[in-house]
């Protein structure tokens, strides 16, 4: 009888130990692990320029008296009243000017130049100021057109230290046809050049 009692006590104690062990095991914290991803990339310097209309057709019926141009583009004319002044024809592209857009992720400088006339009029030359441009505001008179920036055959400063981003400009081109200009054709190429600032 005594042995049976001891066995029951031992069994009870053993069971108690087992329960205690199980209870301790449930408080062990969960493990944590991590994984890494290395990210790399290079943003390169980039600059682009786009010219909306690459052909400025003034017309084939121009003369100093100022008849309306027969060009399919939007061209208006203004007559002068002093001395040999004839007409200035102003090319407005589709009607609202020619848009030049520069996109750059660094600041930039810009130049513009026009090649010398390769047409047959010997006096309507770029060097003599026969072709000019106005930015943003369209000329509305002979004097307005004559007051525009005269193109040069070598690059002249157009923009300086422009902030990075997207910038658009509107240009209107003016062509002089005075009474002392020789009859003939006019042909020139305008070149815009943009360069990022180091």
Secondary structure as GFF3:
##gff-version 3
##sequence-region A 1 198
A	DSSP	alpha_helix	2	25	.	.	.	ID=ss1
A	DSSP	beta_strand	47	51	.	.	.	ID=ss2
A	DSSP	beta_strand	75	79	.	.	.	ID=ss3
A	DSSP	beta_strand	87	91	.	.	.	ID=ss4
A	DSSP	beta_strand	98	104	.	.	.	ID=ss5
A	DSSP	beta_strand	108	114	.	.	.	ID=ss6
A	DSSP	beta_strand	131	135	.	.	.	ID=ss7
A	DSSP	alpha_helix	142	146	.	.	.	ID=ss8
A	DSSP	beta_strand	149	150	.	.	.	ID=ss9
A	DSSP	beta_strand	156	162	.	.	.	ID=ss10
A	DSSP	beta_strand	165	177	.	.	.	ID=ss11
A	DSSP	beta_strand	190	196	.	.	.	ID=ss12
###
